[in-house]
Amino acid sequence: MSLEDRKASKHKKKKQRLVFRAIILSVLLGAIVYALVDNLQKDKSIYKVGDEAPDFELLQVNDNNEMEKVRLSELRGKGVMLNFWATYCDPCEAEMPYMQSLYPEYKEKGVEIVAVSLDGAELRINRFIEKYGLTFPIPHDKKDTVRELYKVGPIPSTFFINPEGVIVDKVEGALTLESLEGHLEEITPQ
């Protein structure tokens, strides 16, 4: 092999390495751009007082063996107490009797209590419902989609939504009977 042939072969290998590196760099750059765009498009909204409550639809657990859907937008015109809870949460358990005691009176006034369960097993939820005789809608957020939508951290967490669908208050932690009644009065339709 002549000197010129060796130089041509070396040059060809360098060119191939350069093309290969350019392709790898392009793929990496494309992955970075995709990750940035995807991350920017994710909903990072944290809903707060004054925001319109985002709509959702979940299956209700406690509807006499019929799987009824609970859709927030269908409750427009009513005040809504949207509570996030679980059976393993002691503060959640403490506030449930208060919610049940006030529910019949405030349902007549146009307020709906929706208690979204974050439990894994429906059997556990049903036992809890029976234990406390709960009659307000209890949808099951099996995949944490509504929990993520509302960016719920600690439980219990409760959003109070006026008849126009606007969040008027958010409470993290258990409610007393008195504070619960005050919040329900605030969202009662006029």
C-alpha positions in Angstrom: 0.0 0.0 0.0 1.4 3.3 -1.0 1.8 6.3 1.2 -1.0 8.1 -0.7 -3.4 5.2 -0.2 -2.6 5.1 3.6 -3.3 8.9 3.8 -6.5 8.5 1.9 -7.6 5.6 4.2 -6.7 7.6 7.4 -8.7 10.6 6.0 -11.7 8.4 5.2 -11.7 6.9 8.8 -11.4 10.5 10.3 -14.4 11.6 8.1 -16.4 8.5 9.2 -15.7 9.2 12.9 -16.6 12.9 12.4 -20.0 11.9 10.8 -20.6 9.3 13.6 -19.9 11.9 16.3 -22.1 14.5 14.6 -25.0 12.0 14.5 -24.5 11.1 18.2 -24.4 14.8 19.1 -27.5 15.5 17.1 -29.4 12.7 18.8 -28.4 13.9 22.3 -29.3 17.5 21.4 -32.7 16.3 20.1 -33.3 14.4 23.4 -32.4 17.5 25.4 -34.7 19.7 23.4 -37.5 17.1 23.7 -37.1 16.9 27.5 -37.2 20.6 27.9 -40.2 21.1 25.7 -42.1 18.2 27.4 -41.3 19.6 30.8 -42.5 23.1 29.9 -45.7 21.8 28.5 -46.7 19.8 31.7 -49.3 21.5 33.8 -47.6 22.9 36.8 -50.5 25.0 37.9 -51.1 25.2 41.6 -54.7 26.1 42.0 -55.3 28.7 44.7 -58.0 31.0 46.0 -59.5 33.0 43.1 -58.8 30.3 40.4 -61.5 28.4 38.6 -61.5 24.8 40.0 -60.4 22.4 37.3 -62.9 19.9 36.2 -62.6 16.1 36.7 -64.7 13.0 36.6 -64.4 10.0 38.9 -66.5 6.9 39.7 -68.4 7.1 43.0 -67.8 4.3 45.4 -70.9 4.7 47.7 -73.8 4.7 45.3 -75.9 1.6 46.2 -73.9 -0.7 44.0 -74.4 1.5 40.9 -71.2 3.0 39.5 -72.2 6.6 39.2 -69.8 9.3 37.9 -69.0 12.4 39.8 -68.1 15.3 37.5 -67.3 18.7 39.1 -68.7 20.7 36.2 -72.1 19.1 36.7 -72.2 20.7 40.2 -72.0 24.2 38.8 -74.6 26.4 40.6 -73.9 24.6 43.9 -71.3 25.3 46.5 -68.8 22.4 46.6 -66.6 21.2 49.4 -64.0 19.1 47.7 -62.2 17.0 50.3 -59.2 14.7 49.7 -58.8 12.0 52.3 -57.9 8.4 53.0 -58.9 5.7 55.5 -55.4 5.5 57.0 -55.4 9.2 57.8 -56.4 9.8 61.4 -57.2 13.6 61.0 -59.4 12.6 58.0 -61.3 10.1 60.1 -61.8 12.8 62.8 -63.5 15.2 60.4 -65.7 12.8 58.6 -68.5 12.7 61.3 -68.6 16.5 61.2 -69.0 16.4 57.4 -71.8 13.8 57.7 -73.6 15.7 60.5 -73.7 18.9 58.4 -74.3 17.3 55.0 -78.2 16.9 55.0 -78.7 20.6 56.1 -76.3 22.0 53.6 -77.3 19.7 50.7 -80.8 21.3 51.1 -79.2 24.8 50.9 -77.4 23.9 47.6 -74.0 22.7 48.9 -72.5 19.4 47.9 -69.7 17.6 49.8 -67.5 15.5 47.5 -64.9 13.5 49.5 -62.3 12.1 47.1 -60.8 8.9 48.5 -57.0 8.4 47.8 -57.1 4.8 49.2 -55.9 1.9 47.1 -58.6 -0.7 47.9 -62.3 0.0 47.5 -63.1 -2.7 50.2 -61.4 -0.5 52.8 -63.3 2.6 51.6 -66.6 0.7 51.8 -66.0 -0.4 55.3 -65.2 3.1 56.3 -68.3 4.4 54.7 -70.4 1.8 56.5 -68.7 2.6 59.8 -69.6 6.3 59.7 -72.8 6.0 57.7 -71.5 8.5 55.1 -74.1 9.6 52.5 -72.3 12.3 50.6 -70.6 11.4 47.3 -67.3 9.5 47.7 -65.4 9.1 44.4 -62.3 7.0 44.3 -59.1 8.5 42.8 -57.5 5.1 42.0 -54.7 6.6 39.9 -54.1 9.8 41.8 -55.1 11.8 38.7 -57.3 14.3 40.6 -54.8 14.5 43.4 -52.1 15.5 40.9 -54.5 17.9 39.1 -55.1 19.8 42.3 -51.5 19.3 43.5 -52.7 17.9 46.9 -49.9 17.3 49.3 -50.9 16.6 52.9 -54.2 15.1 53.7 -56.8 15.9 54.5 -56.9 18.8 52.1 -60.1 20.6 51.3 -61.1 23.1 48.6 -64.2 25.2 49.0 -65.7 26.1 45.6 -68.4 28.7 45.1 -71.5 28.2 42.8 -69.6 29.9 40.0 -66.8 27.2 40.2 -64.2 29.5 41.8 -62.0 28.3 44.7 -62.8 30.6 47.6 -60.6 28.8 50.2 -58.2 25.9 50.7 -57.5 24.2 54.0 -54.7 21.7 54.6 -55.4 19.6 57.7 -58.5 18.6 59.6 -61.4 20.9 60.1 -63.3 21.4 63.3 -67.1 21.4 63.3 -67.2 25.2 63.7 -64.7 25.9 61.0 -66.3 23.5 58.6 -69.7 25.1 59.1 -68.2 28.6 58.5 -66.7 27.5 55.2 -69.9 25.8 54.1 -71.8 29.0 54.8 -69.3 30.9 52.7 -70.1 28.7 49.6 -73.8 28.4 50.1 -75.7 29.8 47.0 -77.6 33.0 47.7 
